Amino acid sequence: MNKVSNYIKESYHELMDKVTWPTATQLQQSTAIVLVATILIMLMVSLMDFASSEVLKLIYSLFK
């Protein structure tokens, strides 16, 4: 039981004293970057999906 309580105390100490938390501004900037990257990747995947769909439609229409 001593090991468990020691682990909890050390974890709490590390969380409170050693972890560097981002400021609100840093958090907002990181969130904006992730949001923009997500939208760009979504657009790229959608474009690739549309292009491959059109190519496959063209190929299927050749063999009708």
N, C-alpha and C positions, 0 to 999 in steps of 0.2 A: 504494500500500500504506500510505502514511503516513496517508491519510484514514481508512482502515479502522481502524487502530490508535488514531487520535485519537478516532474515534467510539466505540470500545469503552471507552477510558479515560473519556471524558465520560459515557457511559451508566452506567458503574460508579460514578463520582463522584456522579451525580444519584441513583442508586438508594440509595447508602449515606448521603448527606448531606442530600439535599433532600426525599426522600420521608418522609412521616410515617406510620409503621405503627401500626395500632390495638393497644391493649392487649388482653390476653386477655378481660377483662371486656367491653370494647367489642365485641369480636368475637362473644362469646356473646350479647350483647344484640341485635346486628344479625342474627345467625343466628336467634334466637327470633322477631324481627319478621318476617323473610322467611318463616319456617315458618308462622307464624300467618296472614300475608297469603295465602300459597299455599293453605292449607286453606280460608280464607274464600272465595277466588276459585273453588276447586274445588267447594265447596258451592253457590255461586251458579250456576255453569255446570251442575252436575248438576240443580239445581232447574229451571233454564230448559229443559234438555233433556227432563226428565220432563214439564213442563207442555206444551211444544210437542208432544211425542209424544202426550199425552192429547188435546190439541185436534185433532190430525190424525186420531186414531182416531175421535173424535166426528164429524168432518167426513166421513170415509170411510164411517162407518156410516150416515149420512144418505142417501148415494147408492147403497146396495146394492139 
